[in-house]
Amino acid sequence: MDRIAAIRESLATWVCGLLSFFPLIGVIPAIYAIANWRHMRRYCQLEWNPGDYYLKWGAVLAIWNLIFTAFALVATAAWFIAKSVL
């Protein structure tokens, strides 16, 4: 993979990581960011990636969003269950 494509894919991962912070809608960009991170790790192992910083942070932001979304869904479900029992 050439460096221009590596930078472009790294920035796409970073942007999707940022977009993943929209509640519920951000799950789709988060999944894309993690899939793109895995793809770039596989195909750019031996080459230097100038956009590696953006690639890492895009994946970190996406993972944070997925954890936060899962926590919010569990908390909401627990609240509804607790409210229906009382």
N, C-alpha and C positions, 0 to 999 in steps of 0.2 A: 504494500500500500504506500502510495507516495505521501509526502509530508502535507501537501495541501488537503488531500482527502482526510488525513489523520486529524488535522486541525479542524476541518469542517465537522467531522463526526464528533470530535471532543466538545466543540461548542454546542452542537445539537444536544448532546447529553447534558451539558450544563444548563441550557435553556429549559429542557424538559424537567430537569431537577428543580429549577425555580418555579416552573408552572405547576409542579406537583403540589405546591402548598395551597392550592385552591381546594377547599374541603370537598370530598367525594369525587368531584370532577377530576381532581389531580391524580387519581389512581392510574388512569390511562397513561399520562405522561411519565409517571413514576415507573410503570412497568416497561415502557419504551426505553427510559434512561438506563434501567438496570440491564435490559437485554442488549442495548447498544454498548454498555460498559463491558459486558462479557464478550461481545463480538470484537471490540477493539483490543481487549486483553489477549484474545486468541490470535488475532492477525497482526498485531504489532509487538510481539514479544521480543524479537531480535532487533527491531528498529527503534530509534529514538523518536518519541512523539513530543513535538513542541507544545502541544495542547494537553499534556498529561495532567497538569494542575486542574484544568477545567473538567477533564474526564473524571478524576477522582471526586471532586466536589459535587459534580452532577449526580454521581452514584450515591454519595453520602446524603445529599438532600433528598433523593428519592427514597432511600431506606428510612430516613427520619419520617418522611410523610407517611409511608406505609405503616410504620409503627404507631404514629399518632392517630391515623385513621382507624386502625384496628382497636386501639384503646378507646377512641371516641365511640365507636360502634358498640363495643362491649359495655361501656359506661351507660350509653343510652338504653341499651337493652335491659341492663340491670335496673335502671331507673323506672322503665316501664313495668317491669316485673314487680318491683317493690311497690309501685303505685297501684297496680291492679290487685295485689294481695291485701293491701290495707284498705 
